[in-house]
Amino acid sequence: MAKESKYSGGPQLVPVHYHATLLLLTLLLTFSLFIWNRWRYDLVSLATLLFLSTVGVVPFSEAFLGFSHPAVITVVAVLIISKGIQNSGVLDYLSASLAKNKFGVSQQLIFLCGITAFLSAFINNIGALAVILPLVMRAAKQQNRSPSLFLMPVAFSSLLGGLTTLIGTPPNIIVSAFREESSGMTFRLFDYSFAGLPTAILGIVFLAFIGWRFLPVRKDPDKSFGAFDVGDYTTELEIPEESEMIGKTFVDLQNIADGELVLLVRANKEGKRLSTRKSVKFKAKDILVIEGPPEALKTVLDKTDLQIVSNEELEKKIKDKEAHLIEEGVLLPESRLIGRMPLAKTLRKRYEVALLAVARQGNKIRQRFNQMRLNTGDVLLLRGEKDAVAEMMRETGCLPLESRDIQVGLSKNSYSAIIIFLLSIGFVLLGIFPPQIAFSIGAVLMVAMEIVPVRSVYANVDWSIIVLLGSLLPVGRALETSGAAQMIVESLLQVGGSLGPEWVLALLLITVMFLSDLVNNAAAAALAAPIALRVASSLGVSSDPFLMAVAIGASCAFLTPIGHQSNTLVMGPGGYRFTDYWRLGLPLEILIVLVSLPTILYFWPF
C-alpha cells in the first residue's frame, strides 16, 4: 500500500531516496523527446511536470506555481510590449536608412547585425528579426547578392543582442529569478551588459568581416523565377483531360526539366494514392506532388499543359484582375497556419489567395496540400490580388519576403509606444517596481492606448514558451530539493574540480551552450541554473559567474536550425542546409567561449 505523501496528502509512489535518480532519468527522456521533436516541447514539458508530481518528486502544492512565477509574468509582459513597439512603426523608422546605403557585404552586415542586436536587446528576438528580414531580402536583391550571405548572420545577431539586458531573452529572466530565490536579489536590467555587450560586439564583428565567408552562395542572379533562393519548392500539379502528358511517364517530365524533379506523391482524382514509380504512365486527372528548384518547375509549367491544382473560379477571378501578384512569405513561429490543415482550401475560401508551392528545408513534403501541416520557417509561394495577399499575410502571421514600404515618419502611436517602453525601463532602473510589475504596467498601457489591439493580445504571446517555463521552473527547483543537482555537480567536479573553479565555469558554459543547440534555450536555462547555484555552493565561491555562464550559454544556440526560432525562421528564405549552421556556428561559439569567460571573471569574480 502506498504511503501518504508528506507534501499534500497524495500517494508517495516512489521512496524519497530514489527521487534524484528518477528525476535525472525523466529529464534524460525529456531531452530525448525535445531532440526528437515529434511532439511539441510545451506538451513534453507539461507531461514531465505531471509525471514528476504524480510520483512525488514535485509536491502537488508546488506543481503549478511556475505559472505564477515572476519570470513567467515578465516574459508575457515583455512579449506584449515587443508587439506594441513593432506595431507602432518605430522599428520601420529606425530601419529606413537601410534602403539608401550601397555598402559592401561587410559594411552592410555591420549595419544589419548591429541594428538587429540593438532591437533584440529590448524586444523579443523573433520580433526584431521579423522587422529586419524583409529589409535584408530587399538589400540582397538590390545589390544582386545571395540572401544566404546575410540571413544567418542577422539571425545570430538577434541572439547576441539578447545577451546584453535582463529582458533581452527569456534565459536572462529565468537566471535572474533563480538568483533572487538564492540570494534575495535579482540581476538589474543592464547587469548582463558587462559580459554580454563585449561578447555581442565581437560576435557581430566576426560575423560581418569573417563569418559570412563561410556561408554558401546558392543563388544565380540571372534566375528570375522566385524572388529569392529558398531551395526546392514543392507544388501540386494536375494532368488535364486531353493533356499531351497522358500516357507519358515521370521520366519524360524529368527530361523536360533536365532531371531536376522528384515525384513525392501521385494520386487519382478521387484522392487515392498511386504508384510513384517513374515508369508508370500518367492518366487524365492524375495529381502529382513534385519537388524541384523554382526554375525547373517554371520550365514544366511553360513547356507542358500541366496545371497547378487550385480553385477554377478563383483562378478566373485572379486572372481577370490586373492587380494580382505572386509573392513569397515565410511562416513566423506564432503563425496561425502552423499545424493547420487543409491549408490550400482555407486560403482559397477565406482570402481568395491560391497556394502555388511550398519550400521546406530539411524534410520532404510527402502529402497533398489538403493534407499537409506547415512548420515554422516554411516558405509559401502565393498568388492573388495584392490587397488579398497582404491581408492574408498580416492575419495569419506570414512574413512577406518582399520588403514592405518603410514608414519614414513617426505617428502618434510611435511616440506613445516609446514613452510607455521608456517608462517601464525607468521603473526597473530606479528600483520603483520589480520587472514583473513594471513591464506588466507597460503591457496594460500598450493595450489601453490601442497600440496592441485587445483582440490580438493573446495571439501575440508565444504560449508554448509560457507553458514550457511554467512547467520546468518547478522541475528546476526539484533538481535542488531532490539532490539531483548535487549528483550532477559531483560529476562536474570530478571532471574539472581539481583544475580550479575557472575550468568548472568553462565546462558549465560549454555544456549549457551545447544543450541549447538541441533543446529550447529557456528549458536549458531553467534546468541549468539550479545546477550552477549548487556548483558555486560546493566550491565555496560566488554563484554570479556561474549564473552568467548559464545565461550566455543558453542564449548562444548557433550549431543547429532547431536551437532557436530565429535560426529556424531563416532556414527556408536562406536556402540553408543543416550543416551550414555548423560552418558558421562552430567558430562563433568558440569565439564566444574565448571572449565571455574572461569578461565574466573580470566583472563577476569568484
MIKOL-677447 format. One line per field, with one value per residue (C-alpha): residue in three letters; z, y, x. Coordinates in steps of 0.05 Angstrom, whole numbers, plus 5000, padded with zeros to 4 digits. Example, Ala and Ser with C-alpha at 12.3 -4.5 7.8 and 13.67 -1.06 7.14 Angstrom:
REM residues 2
aa: ALA SER
z: 5156 5143
y: 4910 4979
x: 5246 5273
This chain:
REM residues 606
aa: MET ALA LYS GLU SER LYS TYR SER GLY GLY PRO GLN LEU VAL PRO VAL HIS TYR HIS ALA THR LEU LEU LEU LEU THR LEU LEU LEU THR PHE SER LEU PHE ILE TRP ASN ARG TRP ARG TYR ASP LEU VAL SER LEU ALA THR LEU LEU PHE LEU SER THR VAL GLY VAL VAL PRO PHE SER GLU ALA PHE LEU GLY PHE SER HIS PRO ALA VAL ILE THR VAL VAL ALA VAL LEU ILE ILE SER LYS GLY ILE GLN ASN SER GLY VAL LEU ASP TYR LEU SER ALA SER LEU ALA LYS ASN LYS PHE GLY VAL SER GLN GLN LEU ILE PHE LEU CYS GLY ILE THR ALA PHE LEU SER ALA PHE ILE ASN ASN ILE GLY ALA LEU ALA VAL ILE LEU PRO LEU VAL MET ARG ALA ALA LYS GLN GLN ASN ARG SER PRO SER LEU PHE LEU MET PRO VAL ALA PHE SER SER LEU LEU GLY GLY LEU THR THR LEU ILE GLY THR PRO PRO ASN ILE ILE VAL SER ALA PHE ARG GLU GLU SER SER GLY MET THR PHE ARG LEU PHE ASP TYR SER PHE ALA GLY LEU PRO THR ALA ILE LEU GLY ILE VAL PHE LEU ALA PHE ILE GLY TRP ARG PHE LEU PRO VAL ARG LYS ASP PRO ASP LYS SER PHE GLY ALA PHE ASP VAL GLY ASP TYR THR THR GLU LEU GLU ILE PRO GLU GLU SER GLU MET ILE GLY LYS THR PHE VAL ASP LEU GLN ASN ILE ALA ASP GLY GLU LEU VAL LEU LEU VAL ARG ALA ASN LYS GLU GLY LYS ARG LEU SER THR ARG LYS SER VAL LYS PHE LYS ALA LYS ASP ILE LEU VAL ILE GLU GLY PRO PRO GLU ALA LEU LYS THR VAL LEU ASP LYS THR ASP LEU GLN ILE VAL SER ASN GLU GLU LEU GLU LYS LYS ILE LYS ASP LYS GLU ALA HIS LEU ILE GLU GLU GLY VAL LEU LEU PRO GLU SER ARG LEU ILE GLY ARG MET PRO LEU ALA LYS THR LEU ARG LYS ARG TYR GLU VAL ALA LEU LEU ALA VAL ALA ARG GLN GLY ASN LYS ILE ARG GLN ARG PHE ASN GLN MET ARG LEU ASN THR GLY ASP VAL LEU LEU LEU ARG GLY GLU LYS ASP ALA VAL ALA GLU MET MET ARG GLU THR GLY CYS LEU PRO LEU GLU SER ARG ASP ILE GLN VAL GLY LEU SER LYS ASN SER TYR SER ALA ILE ILE ILE PHE LEU LEU SER ILE GLY PHE VAL LEU LEU GLY ILE PHE PRO PRO GLN ILE ALA PHE SER ILE GLY ALA VAL LEU MET VAL ALA MET GLU ILE VAL PRO VAL ARG SER VAL TYR ALA ASN VAL ASP TRP SER ILE ILE VAL LEU LEU GLY SER LEU LEU PRO VAL GLY ARG ALA LEU GLU THR SER GLY ALA ALA GLN MET ILE VAL GLU SER LEU LEU GLN VAL GLY GLY SER LEU GLY PRO GLU TRP VAL LEU ALA LEU LEU LEU ILE THR VAL MET PHE LEU SER ASP LEU VAL ASN ASN ALA ALA ALA ALA ALA LEU ALA ALA PRO ILE ALA LEU ARG VAL ALA SER SER LEU GLY VAL SER SER ASP PRO PHE LEU MET ALA VAL ALA ILE GLY ALA SER CYS ALA PHE LEU THR PRO ILE GLY HIS GLN SER ASN THR LEU VAL MET GLY PRO GLY GLY TYR ARG PHE THR ASP TYR TRP ARG LEU GLY LEU PRO LEU GLU ILE LEU ILE VAL LEU VAL SER LEU PRO THR ILE LEU TYR PHE TRP PRO PHE
z: 5000 4981 5037 5046 5017 5065 5012 5005 5026 4959 4949 4955 4899 4899 4962 4974 4966 4895 4875 4849 4805 4778 4764 4725 4684 4670 4647 4602 4569 4565 4530 4482 4465 4455 4406 4370 4361 4348 4398 4417 4471 4514 4516 4533 4589 4618 4615 4651 4706 4715 4718 4769 4810 4809 4834 4889 4862 4854 4911 4890 4923 4880 4814 4782 4820 4759 4720 4771 4777 4767 4710 4671 4683 4659 4595 4579 4591 4550 4491 4492 4496 4440 4396 4413 4392 4326 4313 4327 4266 4309 4282 4210 4223 4252 4193 4137 4123 4100 4034 4018 4032 3978 4020 4011 4046 4110 4117 4103 4154 4207 4197 4193 4251 4294 4288 4297 4361 4387 4376 4405 4469 4485 4447 4430 4387 4336 4333 4318 4264 4233 4224 4192 4149 4092 4091 4086 4027 3991 4003 3975 3914 3901 3905 3866 3923 3954 4015 4045 4059 4103 4135 4182 4209 4222 4257 4300 4317 4344 4395 4410 4425 4476 4517 4538 4580 4630 4582 4520 4523 4570 4596 4627 4663 4687 4713 4749 4782 4809 4835 4873 4904 4925 4949 4953 4897 4823 4768 4747 4677 4649 4693 4635 4592 4629 4599 4545 4509 4493 4472 4427 4395 4379 4354 4306 4282 4268 4230 4189 4168 4172 4186 4124 4081 4110 4082 4015 3956 3929 3881 3807 3797 3727 3751 3752 3776 3850 3882 3928 3937 3984 3959 3926 3923 3928 3885 3866 3792 3755 3688 3649 3605 3534 3561 3520 3582 3584 3571 3586 3648 3701 3664 3606 3655 3684 3614 3603 3668 3658 3711 3770 3794 3847 3848 3920 3914 3857 3866 3823 3822 3880 3923 3923 3926 3864 3849 3844 3801 3745 3692 3708 3654 3672 3666 3659 3725 3760 3816 3821 3882 3856 3885 3848 3841 3820 3751 3737 3760 3716 3657 3668 3671 3609 3565 3585 3596 3668 3715 3787 3829 3851 3851 3779 3800 3840 3783 3735 3785 3795 3721 3707 3754 3735 3807 3820 3841 3861 3928 3976 4051 4109 4168 4235 4299 4321 4253 4255 4196 4232 4242 4204 4150 4098 4081 4007 4016 4075 4037 3975 4014 4065 4029 3955 3953 3916 3945 3887 3923 3989 4004 4066 4085 4116 4104 4041 4038 4023 4028 3983 4001 4030 4079 4098 4162 4158 4203 4226 4171 4113 4053 4015 3942 3937 3882 3888 3887 3920 3978 3989 3994 4042 4086 4087 4107 4162 4193 4191 4215 4149 4136 4064 4037 3991 4035 4051 4045 4101 4145 4145 4198 4269 4285 4349 4368 4357 4409 4457 4449 4461 4524 4552 4538 4570 4629 4641 4635 4683 4736 4735 4733 4791 4832 4837 4816 4803 4729 4730 4756 4714 4648 4664 4673 4605 4573 4600 4576 4506 4504 4535 4484 4429 4405 4414 4395 4451 4403 4388 4457 4469 4397 4407 4465 4449 4497 4482 4516 4575 4584 4579 4631 4678 4674 4680 4735 4789 4757 4763 4837 4845 4819 4881 4933 4909 4910 4834 4825 4876 4837 4773 4809 4838 4767 4742 4799 4785 4714 4727 4801 4812 4759 4796 4791 4726 4690 4721 4697 4626 4628 4651 4596 4541 4567 4570 4502 4472 4507 4479 4409 4418 4462 4476 4507 4562 4582 4583 4629 4676 4687 4688 4736 4799 4780 4774 4844 4872 4837 4868 4936 4931 4911 4963 4913 4887 4844 4799 4748 4741 4732 4679 4644 4642 4614 4559 4543 4538 4490 4442 4402 4336 4314 4292 4260 4318 4373 4368 4329 4296 4265 4241 4211 4163 4141 4085 4058 4060 4027 4084 4099 4169 4160 4142 4215 4237 4186 4217 4286 4310 4302 4330 4392 4402 4398 4448 4498 4490 4499 4551 4601 4616 4615 4664 4711 4706 4721 4764 4802 4848
y: 5000 5068 5114 5181 5238 5287 5341 5345 5281 5245 5178 5175 5126 5128 5129 5196 5169 5149 5217 5243 5183 5183 5257 5250 5192 5231 5292 5247 5222 5294 5319 5259 5278 5351 5329 5280 5337 5290 5326 5400 5419 5452 5388 5348 5396 5394 5318 5317 5362 5320 5255 5281 5308 5242 5203 5254 5286 5353 5367 5374 5442 5468 5435 5496 5552 5561 5593 5649 5657 5728 5704 5678 5741 5783 5743 5751 5826 5836 5798 5844 5906 5879 5873 5944 5970 5931 5958 6030 6039 6058 6000 6016 6087 6063 6016 6065 6084 6013 6025 6082 6052 6016 5987 5922 5858 5871 5943 5921 5866 5913 5956 5898 5858 5919 5944 5874 5864 5932 5917 5847 5875 5907 5868 5795 5765 5739 5807 5841 5791 5795 5870 5864 5802 5836 5892 5841 5808 5874 5895 5828 5836 5908 5890 5825 5784 5719 5727 5668 5714 5759 5720 5673 5728 5772 5715 5701 5775 5773 5721 5761 5824 5786 5775 5848 5862 5828 5830 5812 5738 5691 5655 5721 5730 5657 5662 5726 5693 5636 5687 5721 5655 5641 5709 5753 5799 5798 5819 5891 5910 5923 5876 5828 5881 5875 5807 5806 5871 5855 5785 5812 5865 5818 5766 5817 5839 5766 5755 5818 5811 5737 5693 5707 5680 5610 5611 5582 5624 5589 5639 5651 5726 5712 5668 5705 5654 5665 5728 5693 5629 5587 5520 5470 5483 5430 5441 5403 5394 5363 5328 5358 5317 5311 5331 5317 5284 5229 5163 5192 5178 5217 5204 5245 5301 5298 5303 5367 5395 5368 5314 5362 5339 5289 5256 5254 5236 5212 5206 5200 5249 5212 5223 5150 5143 5113 5085 5136 5092 5132 5082 5086 5123 5184 5185 5243 5279 5249 5293 5299 5328 5344 5377 5416 5482 5541 5544 5470 5480 5541 5501 5447 5498 5534 5472 5428 5437 5414 5458 5479 5449 5506 5531 5544 5601 5634 5625 5660 5716 5726 5726 5777 5827 5867 5875 5802 5782 5723 5732 5692 5692 5656 5629 5662 5619 5650 5639 5613 5568 5525 5455 5473 5431 5432 5493 5506 5503 5552 5603 5599 5604 5657 5702 5686 5670 5610 5569 5552 5518 5507 5506 5469 5458 5392 5349 5330 5341 5275 5294 5330 5403 5389 5340 5374 5412 5472 5486 5549 5574 5543 5589 5596 5617 5653 5683 5731 5804 5849 5870 5799 5771 5828 5815 5741 5752 5801 5759 5692 5712 5702 5749 5774 5766 5825 5886 5927 6002 6034 6084 6145 6186 6174 6171 6188 6114 6114 6167 6134 6067 6098 6134 6071 6030 6080 6087 6012 6013 6072 6037 5979 6021 6065 6006 6033 5967 5898 5876 5835 5894 5948 5911 5889 5962 5975 5918 5943 6013 5987 5954 6013 6060 6011 6004 5929 5914 5879 5823 5805 5808 5733 5718 5759 5717 5653 5609 5549 5585 5603 5532 5507 5557 5545 5470 5469 5520 5472 5416 5461 5472 5397 5387 5423 5394 5322 5321 5310 5376 5353 5288 5328 5375 5319 5292 5360 5369 5301 5324 5394 5407 5392 5445 5502 5539 5573 5506 5485 5551 5537 5467 5492 5545 5496 5444 5493 5520 5451 5435 5497 5475 5415 5439 5504 5556 5572 5499 5496 5557 5532 5466 5491 5550 5507 5465 5529 5550 5482 5483 5551 5527 5464 5505 5558 5615 5667 5640 5701 5679 5611 5642 5689 5629 5595 5657 5665 5591 5584 5642 5621 5565 5571 5499 5477 5506 5479 5513 5577 5600 5655 5600 5563 5625 5640 5568 5570 5640 5630 5561 5535 5462 5434 5432 5506 5523 5485 5521 5588 5570 5529 5583 5634 5591 5581 5656 5668 5620 5654 5723 5712 5672 5727 5781 5742 5731 5804 5834 5777 5749 5688
x: 5000 5027 5049 5014 5054 5085 5073 4998 4963 4972 5005 5081 5093 5169 5213 5246 5317 5301 5275 5341 5354 5282 5286 5350 5323 5260 5299 5341 5277 5251 5313 5309 5238 5259 5313 5267 5218 5160 5116 5113 5163 5109 5068 5131 5148 5078 5077 5144 5117 5054 5092 5142 5084 5045 5105 5120 5184 5148 5099 5027 5023 5081 5065 5034 5068 5113 5056 5052 5127 5153 5197 5137 5097 5156 5163 5089 5091 5155 5125 5064 5108 5151 5090 5069 5137 5131 5060 5080 5125 5185 5226 5209 5233 5299 5309 5291 5363 5378 5344 5393 5461 5501 5557 5595 5577 5617 5593 5522 5526 5553 5492 5442 5472 5482 5410 5383 5424 5403 5329 5333 5364 5297 5244 5232 5287 5238 5204 5269 5287 5217 5226 5295 5285 5246 5297 5353 5319 5309 5382 5406 5361 5382 5456 5448 5476 5453 5407 5444 5504 5461 5405 5443 5489 5428 5391 5452 5456 5385 5411 5474 5433 5393 5456 5460 5398 5353 5293 5334 5317 5277 5340 5364 5298 5299 5371 5355 5295 5339 5388 5331 5309 5381 5405 5343 5370 5356 5404 5390 5368 5438 5479 5482 5516 5582 5596 5543 5560 5634 5613 5558 5603 5660 5610 5579 5648 5666 5601 5608 5681 5697 5638 5596 5652 5637 5567 5545 5522 5460 5432 5441 5429 5403 5347 5281 5231 5220 5248 5296 5335 5293 5316 5270 5195 5141 5080 5016 5000 4941 4941 4882 4837 4865 4933 4995 5025 4972 5007 5075 5117 5153 5218 5190 5174 5244 5274 5235 5263 5334 5324 5316 5248 5227 5158 5135 5061 5016 4941 4879 4821 4787 4849 4872 4948 4980 5049 5105 5149 5180 5158 5083 5043 5002 4927 4878 4863 4924 4950 5026 5062 5132 5193 5246 5283 5239 5270 5254 5182 5175 5202 5149 5093 5119 5131 5073 4998 5001 4961 4973 4917 4872 4801 4779 4732 4787 4837 4790 4777 4852 4868 4813 4846 4907 4930 4945 5016 5059 5093 5135 5124 5157 5117 5133 5132 5066 5032 4961 4976 5027 4998 4935 4901 4872 4915 4902 4826 4828 4869 4824 4759 4776 4826 4818 4892 4920 4977 5023 5081 5116 5190 5214 5286 5308 5247 5209 5134 5100 5027 4979 4968 4899 4932 4998 5015 5060 5121 5157 5203 5164 5162 5096 5090 5023 4982 4924 4903 4954 4908 4883 4954 4974 4913 4926 4999 4980 4925 4960 5030 5064 5122 5129 5199 5188 5201 5140 5141 5180 5145 5191 5155 5134 5059 5023 5025 5100 5112 5063 5099 5167 5142 5110 5172 5219 5172 5175 5250 5254 5212 5262 5325 5303 5280 5209 5178 5206 5209 5145 5105 5139 5132 5061 5043 5075 5036 4970 4984 5001 4932 4896 4926 4906 4978 4966 4893 4854 4832 4904 4935 4933 4954 5018 5043 5081 5042 5085 5143 5099 5076 5147 5172 5113 5125 5201 5211 5183 5224 5286 5271 5262 5333 5356 5309 5315 5390 5395 5432 5484 5494 5506 5553 5594 5603 5625 5674 5704 5719 5743 5743 5817 5834 5800 5734 5754 5754 5689 5659 5684 5657 5589 5587 5604 5555 5497 5515 5514 5449 5415 5434 5389 5332 5295 5341 5291 5289 5365 5367 5312 5347 5419 5410 5399 5459 5501 5479 5498 5566 5582 5560 5603 5664 5651 5651 5602 5546 5543 5596 5563 5494 5522 5554 5486 5453 5504 5508 5433 5427 5482 5450 5485 5500 5431 5369 5327 5367 5327 5267 5309 5352 5291 5259 5317 5329 5277 5290 5365 5363 5407 5421 5431 5507 5510 5496 5557 5601 5586 5561 5620 5674 5625 5612 5687 5697 5641 5673 5741 5711 5657 5698 5749 5696 5652 5711 5732 5663 5636 5696 5692
